[in-house]
Amino acid sequence: MKKDELLKNRVQSLPPIIDESSEILILGTMPGKESLRSKEYYAAPNNSFWKIMKRLFNSNMEFKNYEEKVSCLKKHHIALWDTLQSCERESSLDSNIKEEEYNDIDDLLSRYPQIKKVIFNGKKAANYYKTRLPSSIAYSTSNACAKKVEEKIQNWSNVLNAKY
């Protein structure tokens, strides 16, 4: 692959969603194309992340917009970010990631010491960062993960200690 083709496929992550009340950090690998285009985490309609969060936190309301989704996470003291700062990737699949550059998660955690747990959204995210905090690997919310949505909800309920 030529250098200009590689640069064309280079993607940059989104900034973290975090505040002083965050206690749990959910780490993915790198936002997919739809998320990068809209600048919203888990924007692809076939990604089950927001569907799972809605069920776990008994949110009766339909999320009208991204701000309401983020507000729900913050209300439950959850922060979001990704393990990678940038990478080369032709599609949204984690299996296509090359030439990784990492986010400085240790720096983020030092600035938000109230975070006590890290949850990885899938095994690939966990492969990119080793934390000293208690951590869990949840089923990936991507549609590339063959688990049924109900299995994912149960798994995420377990790692978040959420009742649904």
Secondary structure, DSSP 4 states (H G I P E B T S, - for coil): --HHHHHHTEEEPPPPB--TT--EEEEES---HHHHHHT-TT-STT--HHHHHHHHTT--S---SHHHHHHHHHHTTEEEEESEEEEE-SSS-GGG-EEEEE--HHHHHHH-TT--EEEEESHHHHHH---SS-EEEEPP-STTS-S-HHHHHHHHHHHHT---
